[in-house]
Amino acid sequence: MSDSSPSLPPWEGPAILLVDLDAFFASVEQLDHPAWRGKPVIVGGDADFHGVVSTCSYEARAFGVRSAMASSIARTLCPDAIWTHGHFHRYREVSTAIMAILHDETPHVQQVSIDEAFMDVTPTAVNIEHPVAVAQRIQERVAALGVTCSIGVGTSKSVAKIASDRDKPHGLTVVFPGTEEAFLEELPVRTLSGVGAAAEKTLHAHGIRTLGQMGRADRALLGKVFGKNGEMMRDRALGRDRSIVAEDDEVKSVSNEMTYARDLDNRTDIEAALSTISAKVGRRLRRKGLKGRTVAVKVRYDNRTTRSAQCQLPAPTNDDIAFTPVVHRLIGELWAPGMRVRLLGVAISHFDDPAAPVQESLFDLAAMDETERADGGSSSGGTFSRNGSPTSNGISSPNANPSSGGTSRAQGARPAASAPLIRDEEKRRNLLAATDALQERFGDGTVRFGFELRQSDNTTGSSSKNVEDYK
């Protein structure tokens, strides 16, 4: 449809699209398996091993299955569904092709997940094409790849996001300038991004159930519910959000976490799992050309409580062979014999901080001799506490209860800091470059270190939608 079509009123002001790929993982699976088309397909983890539904086809949704639902519940609702753990490399391949289409339409693209992206297609003196015409062309180009997308068109990101969910699959919902308040007026408050269960409950208690009511609510009340974001949430409820499509959001951290089908209960398995996660984080850092100075470890126990510990590295790095020994050391702040671990995560942050002091060697701590470690002595890098600051003896609270306020570590159980598998920096760099190249060309899992095999059969099979998992 041309921009001069009489069926399209002129567009004045910002024009934001939210492109949402319909049931993306399941759609790719149906594309690659023609026999699965028209049938309920669930991409997710094992029902018997803490798995969750990542995505399901619309045929499965008819049975009540939803994303993020426990796989055990989904299996009960739809016992005849076709299940698959998912194929990450294939999803990345299709997503990359679709994102290339979006960038071909405009340079103003903000990818927010593996299957969603905002676009700014505001008409200008140079580009006068109507935003709806752009959206229609995108739908046609995406469909040519074998999957579909739903698009919301509005004057703000919040309106475009809500609009994209109104007509699925393969829907196009347009909220023209000046109609935002009418469009949002009767929608439930939970429809708006940023309104969680607790906020919804408080708003309901004050008789506020729709976005229209929220937009007219007392500012003091919204400040109480949303804190410093009260005025911003009010603007969103009125369709006045003016947050920009950020083409290159600053990366705050690079992380990965994994949930295990069978709880981990010994240090050898935990360290092997952390090594695997660290390798994924290292690959992502190198893809992005980032080096970080802070390393953090996250643990979720079998009782579902979650805790974390972090410390500063002597120098910024993206070398997982180098920082993995530090990750192994940090787990001693959070785990003691007898504890059972369901989830582990590793994160690297504080990228290239020029103000931070730099040490000559990342392995100063690893080089401590056994006497220093036994006595709680410190190297030039210091010892680690739960918050990353130096402690007098490197030993935290002996309380081994993961739900307690202290760190979970037995008295005297401080782990030895191991040296890197390969001490020579050039050899490490060459090895990582070779494995990165193979992974990039043939997909994750093409080549793996020995430690990555130890827990390879102990994941839930659930698939993440985090865009960073695919970049």
C-alpha positions as CSV (number, residue, x, y, z in Angstrom):
1,M,0.0,0.0,0.0
2,S,1.5,3.4,-0.9
3,D,1.8,6.2,1.5
4,S,-0.6,8.3,-0.6
5,S,-3.5,5.7,-0.2
6,P,-6.7,7.5,0.9
7,S,-7.4,4.8,3.4
8,L,-4.4,5.9,5.5
9,P,-4.8,9.2,7.3
10,P,-1.6,11.3,7.4
11,W,0.9,10.4,10.2
12,E,2.2,13.3,12.3
13,G,4.7,12.9,15.0
14,P,6.8,9.9,16.2
15,A,6.1,6.5,14.6
16,I,7.3,3.4,16.6
17,L,6.8,-0.2,15.6
18,L,7.1,-3.2,17.8
19,V,7.8,-6.3,15.7
20,D,6.9,-9.5,17.6
21,L,7.7,-12.8,16.0
22,D,4.7,-15.1,16.5
23,A,5.4,-18.2,18.7
24,F,8.9,-17.9,17.3
25,F,10.7,-21.0,18.5
26,A,7.7,-23.2,17.8
27,S,7.2,-21.5,14.4
28,V,10.8,-22.3,13.4
29,E,10.4,-25.9,14.5
30,Q,7.2,-26.2,12.4
31,L,9.1,-24.6,9.5
32,D,11.8,-27.1,9.7
33,H,9.4,-30.1,10.4
34,P,6.5,-29.8,7.9
35,A,4.8,-32.7,9.6
36,W,4.4,-30.6,12.8
37,R,2.5,-27.8,11.1
38,G,-1.0,-27.5,12.4
39,K,-0.2,-29.5,15.5
40,P,0.5,-28.5,19.1
41,V,4.2,-28.0,19.5
42,I,5.9,-27.1,22.7
43,V,9.5,-26.0,22.9
44,G,10.6,-26.4,26.5
45,G,12.3,-28.4,29.2
46,D,11.6,-31.8,30.5
47,A,8.4,-32.1,32.6
48,D,10.1,-34.4,35.1
49,F,13.1,-32.2,35.6
50,H,12.2,-28.6,36.6
51,G,11.6,-27.7,32.9
52,V,9.5,-24.8,31.8
53,V,7.8,-23.9,28.5
54,S,9.9,-21.5,26.4
55,T,7.4,-21.2,23.5
56,C,4.4,-23.1,22.2
57,S,2.5,-23.1,19.0
58,Y,-0.9,-21.5,18.8
59,E,-2.4,-25.0,18.5
60,A,-0.9,-25.7,22.0
61,R,-2.1,-22.4,23.3
62,A,-5.7,-23.5,22.5
63,F,-5.2,-26.1,25.4
64,G,-4.2,-23.4,27.8
65,V,-0.4,-23.8,27.5
66,R,1.6,-20.6,27.9
67,S,5.2,-19.5,27.9
68,A,7.0,-19.8,31.3
69,M,4.5,-22.4,32.4
70,A,5.9,-25.4,34.3
71,S,6.4,-28.2,31.7
72,S,4.6,-30.6,34.1
73,I,1.5,-28.5,33.9
74,A,1.7,-28.1,30.2
75,R,2.0,-31.9,29.7
76,T,-1.2,-32.3,31.7
77,L,-3.1,-29.7,29.7
78,C,-1.9,-31.0,26.3
79,P,-0.7,-34.6,26.7
80,D,-0.5,-35.2,22.9
81,A,1.8,-32.2,22.2
82,I,5.0,-32.6,20.2
83,W,7.9,-31.6,22.5
84,T,11.4,-30.4,21.6
85,H,14.2,-28.9,23.7
86,G,14.9,-26.4,20.9
87,H,17.7,-25.6,18.5
88,F,19.5,-22.4,19.6
89,H,21.7,-22.1,16.6
90,R,18.8,-22.3,14.2
91,Y,16.8,-19.7,16.1
92,R,19.7,-17.4,16.1
93,E,20.1,-17.9,12.3
94,V,16.4,-17.1,11.6
95,S,16.4,-14.2,14.1
96,T,19.5,-12.7,12.5
97,A,17.9,-12.8,9.1
98,I,14.8,-11.1,10.3
99,M,16.8,-8.4,12.2
100,A,18.7,-7.8,8.9
101,I,15.3,-7.0,7.3
102,L,14.4,-4.5,10.0
103,H,17.8,-2.8,9.7
104,D,17.3,-2.7,6.0
105,E,14.1,-0.6,6.6
106,T,15.7,1.8,9.2
107,P,18.9,2.1,11.2
108,H,16.8,2.9,14.3
109,V,16.3,-0.7,15.6
110,Q,16.4,-1.8,19.2
111,Q,16.3,-5.6,19.6
112,V,14.9,-6.4,23.1
113,S,14.7,-10.2,22.8
114,I,15.4,-13.0,20.4
115,D,11.9,-12.4,18.9
116,E,11.1,-8.7,19.5
117,A,12.4,-5.4,18.3
118,F,11.4,-1.8,18.4
119,M,11.8,0.4,15.3
120,D,11.6,4.1,14.8
121,V,10.1,4.8,11.3
122,T,9.0,8.4,12.0
123,P,8.4,10.1,8.6
124,T,10.9,12.8,7.7
125,A,11.4,15.3,4.9
126,V,13.6,12.7,3.2
127,N,11.6,9.5,4.0
128,I,7.9,10.3,3.7
129,E,6.6,6.7,3.6
130,H,3.7,6.0,5.8
131,P,4.6,3.9,8.9
132,V,1.7,1.5,8.2
133,A,3.1,0.8,4.7
134,V,6.5,0.0,6.3
135,A,4.9,-2.4,8.7
136,Q,3.0,-4.2,6.0
137,R,6.1,-4.6,3.9
138,I,8.0,-6.0,6.9
139,Q,5.3,-8.6,7.5
140,E,5.5,-9.7,3.9
141,R,9.3,-10.0,4.0
142,V,9.3,-11.9,7.2
143,A,6.6,-14.3,6.0
144,A,8.8,-15.0,3.0
145,L,11.3,-16.6,5.4
146,G,8.6,-19.0,6.6
147,V,7.5,-17.5,9.9
148,T,5.1,-14.7,10.8
149,C,5.2,-11.6,12.9
150,S,2.6,-9.3,14.6
151,I,3.3,-5.6,14.6
152,G,2.0,-2.8,16.8
153,V,2.3,0.8,15.4
154,G,2.0,3.8,17.7
155,T,3.5,7.1,18.7
156,S,5.4,5.5,21.6
157,K,7.1,2.3,22.6
158,S,4.6,1.5,25.3
159,V,1.6,1.9,22.9
160,A,3.4,-0.1,20.1
161,K,4.1,-2.9,22.6
162,I,0.5,-3.2,23.8
163,A,-0.8,-2.9,20.2
164,S,1.5,-5.8,19.0
165,D,-0.3,-8.1,21.4
166,R,-3.8,-7.2,20.4
167,D,-4.1,-9.3,17.2
168,K,-2.0,-12.5,17.0
169,P,-0.7,-14.2,15.0
170,H,0.2,-12.2,11.9
171,G,-1.7,-9.2,13.1
172,L,-1.2,-5.5,12.5
173,T,-2.7,-3.1,15.0
174,V,-2.3,0.7,14.4
175,V,-2.9,3.3,17.0
176,F,-3.0,6.6,15.1
177,P,-1.7,9.9,16.6
178,G,-4.3,11.4,18.9
179,T,-6.1,8.1,19.7
180,E,-3.7,6.8,22.3
181,E,-5.8,7.6,25.4
182,A,-9.0,6.1,23.9
183,F,-7.0,3.0,22.9
184,L,-5.6,2.5,26.5
185,E,-8.7,3.7,28.4
186,E,-10.3,0.4,29.3
187,L,-7.3,-1.9,29.2
188,P,-6.4,-3.6,32.5
189,V,-3.5,-2.0,34.4
190,R,-1.5,-5.2,34.1
191,T,-1.4,-4.7,30.3
192,L,1.3,-2.0,30.8
193,S,4.9,-3.1,31.0
194,G,6.2,-2.3,34.4
195,V,3.0,-3.1,36.3
196,G,3.7,-6.3,38.2
197,A,1.6,-8.4,40.5
198,A,2.3,-6.3,43.6
199,A,1.6,-3.0,41.8
200,E,-1.6,-4.4,40.4
201,K,-2.8,-5.4,43.8
202,T,-2.1,-2.0,45.3
203,L,-3.8,-0.2,42.4
204,H,-6.8,-2.5,42.7
205,A,-7.0,-1.7,46.4
206,H,-7.4,1.9,45.5
207,G,-10.1,1.2,42.9
208,I,-7.7,1.6,39.9
209,R,-8.3,-1.2,37.4
210,T,-7.8,0.4,34.0
211,L,-5.1,2.3,32.4
212,G,-7.4,5.3,32.0
213,Q,-8.0,5.3,35.7
214,M,-4.3,5.0,36.3
215,G,-3.6,8.0,34.1
216,R,-6.0,10.1,36.1
217,A,-4.8,8.7,39.5
218,D,-3.3,10.9,42.2
219,R,0.4,11.5,41.6
220,A,1.3,10.8,45.2
221,L,-0.4,7.4,45.0
222,L,1.6,6.5,41.8
223,G,4.7,7.7,43.5
224,K,4.0,5.4,46.4
225,V,3.4,2.4,44.0
226,F,6.2,3.0,41.5
227,G,8.7,5.2,43.4
228,K,10.7,7.5,41.3
229,N,9.1,6.1,38.2
230,G,5.6,7.2,39.2
231,E,5.4,10.1,36.7
232,M,6.8,7.9,33.9
233,M,4.2,5.2,34.5
234,R,1.5,7.8,34.5
235,D,2.7,9.1,31.1
236,R,2.7,5.5,29.8
237,A,-0.8,4.9,31.0
238,L,-1.9,8.0,29.0
239,G,0.1,7.1,25.9
240,R,2.5,9.9,26.4
241,D,5.7,7.9,26.8
242,R,8.6,9.4,24.8
243,S,11.4,7.0,25.5
244,I,13.6,6.7,22.4
245,V,14.4,3.6,20.4
246,A,18.0,3.1,21.6
247,E,19.9,1.6,18.8
248,D,22.9,0.6,20.9
249,D,21.9,0.2,24.5
250,E,24.9,0.3,26.8
251,V,25.7,-3.2,27.9
252,K,25.8,-3.3,31.7
253,S,26.8,-7.0,32.1
254,V,27.1,-10.2,30.2
255,S,25.8,-13.3,32.0
256,N,24.5,-16.8,31.6
257,E,22.6,-19.1,34.0
258,M,21.5,-22.7,33.8
259,T,18.9,-24.7,35.7
260,Y,19.6,-28.4,36.4
261,A,17.3,-31.3,36.0
262,R,18.9,-33.0,39.0
263,D,20.2,-30.9,41.9
264,L,23.9,-30.6,42.2
265,D,25.3,-31.6,45.6
266,N,29.0,-32.0,45.3
267,R,31.8,-29.5,44.5
268,T,33.2,-31.4,41.5
269,D,29.9,-31.2,39.7
270,I,29.3,-27.6,40.7
271,E,32.7,-26.5,39.5
272,A,32.2,-28.3,36.2
273,A,28.9,-26.6,35.7
274,L,30.4,-23.2,36.5
275,S,33.2,-23.8,34.0
276,T,30.6,-24.5,31.3
277,I,28.7,-21.3,32.2
278,S,31.9,-19.3,32.3
279,A,32.8,-20.5,28.9
280,K,29.5,-19.3,27.5
281,V,30.0,-15.9,29.2
282,G,33.5,-15.7,27.8
283,R,32.3,-16.3,24.2
284,R,29.7,-13.6,24.5
285,L,32.2,-11.1,25.9
286,R,34.5,-11.8,23.0
287,R,31.7,-11.5,20.4
288,K,30.9,-8.1,21.8
289,G,34.6,-7.0,22.1
290,L,34.1,-6.4,25.9
291,K,36.3,-7.0,28.9
292,G,34.9,-6.8,32.4
293,R,36.5,-6.3,35.8
294,T,33.7,-7.7,38.1
295,V,32.8,-11.3,38.3
296,A,29.7,-12.6,40.1
297,V,28.2,-16.0,40.8
298,K,24.5,-16.7,41.4
299,V,23.1,-19.8,43.2
300,R,19.6,-21.0,43.6
301,Y,19.1,-23.8,46.1
302,D,16.6,-26.6,46.2
303,N,14.4,-24.6,48.5
304,R,14.3,-21.9,45.8
305,T,16.2,-19.3,47.7
306,T,18.7,-17.4,45.7
307,R,22.0,-15.8,46.7
308,S,25.1,-14.3,45.0
309,A,28.6,-13.3,45.6
310,Q,31.0,-11.1,43.5
311,C,34.5,-9.8,43.5
312,Q,36.8,-7.5,41.5
313,L,39.3,-9.0,39.1
314,P,42.8,-7.6,39.0
315,A,42.3,-6.5,35.3
316,P,39.5,-6.4,32.8
317,T,39.2,-9.7,30.9
318,N,37.1,-11.7,28.5
319,D,39.3,-14.8,29.0
320,D,37.1,-17.5,30.7
321,I,40.1,-19.8,31.1
322,A,41.5,-17.0,33.2
323,F,38.5,-16.0,35.3
324,T,37.0,-19.5,35.8
325,P,39.3,-20.2,38.8
326,V,38.0,-17.1,40.5
327,V,34.4,-18.3,39.8
328,H,35.3,-21.6,41.5
329,R,36.7,-19.7,44.4
330,L,33.5,-17.6,44.8
331,I,31.3,-20.6,45.0
332,G,32.9,-21.2,48.4
333,E,31.1,-18.2,49.6
334,L,27.7,-19.7,48.8
335,W,28.0,-23.5,49.1
336,A,29.0,-26.0,51.7
337,P,28.7,-29.8,51.8
338,G,25.1,-30.9,52.3
339,M,23.6,-28.1,50.2
340,R,21.7,-28.9,47.0
341,V,21.9,-26.5,44.0
342,R,19.2,-26.1,41.4
343,L,20.5,-23.1,39.3
344,L,23.9,-21.5,38.8
345,G,24.8,-18.3,37.0
346,V,27.9,-16.3,36.2
347,A,28.1,-12.6,35.2
348,I,30.9,-10.2,34.2
349,S,30.4,-6.5,34.5
350,H,32.2,-3.1,34.8
351,F,33.6,-3.0,31.4
352,D,37.0,-1.3,30.8
353,D,36.7,1.0,33.9
354,P,39.7,3.3,33.4
355,A,39.5,4.5,37.0
356,A,40.0,1.1,38.6
357,P,43.5,0.0,39.7
358,V,45.2,-2.6,37.5
359,Q,47.4,-5.5,38.7
360,E,50.0,-7.1,36.5
361,S,48.6,-10.6,36.8
362,L,45.2,-12.0,37.0
363,F,46.6,-15.0,38.8
364,D,48.1,-13.3,41.8
365,L,45.5,-14.9,44.0
366,A,45.9,-18.3,42.3
367,A,49.6,-18.2,43.0
368,M,49.2,-18.2,46.8
369,D,50.9,-21.1,48.3
370,E,49.1,-23.6,50.5
371,T,50.4,-22.1,53.7
372,E,48.9,-18.7,52.9
373,R,45.6,-20.3,52.0
374,A,45.5,-22.3,55.2
375,D,46.3,-19.3,57.3
376,G,43.8,-17.0,55.6
377,G,46.6,-14.8,54.3
378,S,46.0,-12.6,51.3
379,S,47.8,-12.0,48.0
380,S,48.2,-8.6,46.5
381,G,44.7,-9.1,45.1
382,G,43.2,-9.5,48.6
383,T,40.7,-12.1,49.7
384,F,37.0,-12.2,48.7
385,S,34.0,-11.5,50.9
386,R,30.4,-11.9,49.7
387,N,30.2,-8.3,48.5
388,G,33.6,-8.3,46.9
389,S,35.5,-6.3,49.6
390,P,38.5,-7.6,51.4
391,T,38.0,-9.5,54.6
392,S,40.5,-10.1,57.4
393,N,40.7,-13.8,57.0
394,G,38.7,-14.7,53.9
395,I,36.3,-16.8,55.9
396,S,32.6,-15.9,56.0
397,S,29.8,-16.9,58.4
398,P,29.9,-20.6,59.2
399,N,26.1,-20.7,58.9
400,A,25.4,-23.2,56.1
401,N,21.7,-22.5,55.8
402,P,21.1,-20.9,52.3
403,S,18.1,-19.0,53.6
404,S,20.1,-17.2,56.3
405,G,21.4,-13.7,56.0
406,G,25.1,-14.7,55.8
407,T,27.0,-16.5,53.2
408,S,26.8,-20.2,53.0
409,R,30.2,-21.5,54.0
410,A,31.5,-23.7,56.7
411,Q,34.3,-22.5,59.0
412,G,37.7,-23.4,57.5
413,A,36.2,-24.7,54.3
414,R,37.8,-22.0,52.2
415,P,38.6,-23.5,48.8
416,A,42.0,-23.4,47.3
417,A,42.3,-21.0,44.4
418,S,43.3,-23.1,41.4
419,A,45.6,-21.9,38.6
420,P,44.2,-21.6,35.1
421,L,44.2,-24.7,33.0
422,I,46.6,-23.0,30.6
423,R,49.0,-20.4,32.1
424,D,50.4,-19.1,28.8
425,E,48.3,-16.1,27.8
426,E,49.1,-16.4,24.1
427,K,48.2,-20.1,24.0
428,R,44.9,-19.4,25.8
429,R,44.1,-16.6,23.3
430,N,44.8,-18.9,20.3
431,L,42.7,-21.7,21.8
432,L,39.8,-19.5,22.5
433,A,39.9,-17.9,19.1
434,A,39.9,-21.3,17.5
435,T,36.9,-22.6,19.5
436,D,35.0,-19.3,19.0
437,A,35.4,-19.6,15.2
438,L,34.1,-23.2,15.3
439,Q,31.1,-22.2,17.5
440,E,30.3,-19.3,15.3
441,R,30.3,-21.3,12.1
442,F,28.8,-24.5,13.2
443,G,26.8,-23.6,16.3
444,D,27.1,-24.0,20.1
445,G,28.2,-27.4,21.2
446,T,30.3,-28.0,18.1
447,V,33.5,-28.2,20.2
448,R,33.5,-28.5,24.0
449,F,36.0,-28.7,26.7
450,G,35.9,-31.8,28.9
451,F,34.2,-30.1,31.8
452,E,31.3,-29.1,29.5
453,L,30.4,-32.8,29.0
454,R,30.1,-33.5,32.7
455,Q,26.6,-31.9,33.1
456,S,25.6,-31.9,29.4
457,D,22.7,-34.4,30.1
458,N,21.6,-32.6,33.3
459,T,19.9,-29.5,32.0
460,T,16.1,-29.0,31.9
461,G,16.2,-28.4,28.2
462,S,14.4,-25.1,28.6
463,S,15.3,-22.4,26.1
464,S,16.0,-18.7,26.9
465,K,14.6,-15.8,25.0
466,N,17.3,-13.5,26.2
467,V,18.8,-11.9,23.1
468,E,22.3,-12.1,24.6
469,D,22.1,-15.9,24.5
470,Y,22.0,-15.7,20.7
471,K,24.6,-12.9,20.0
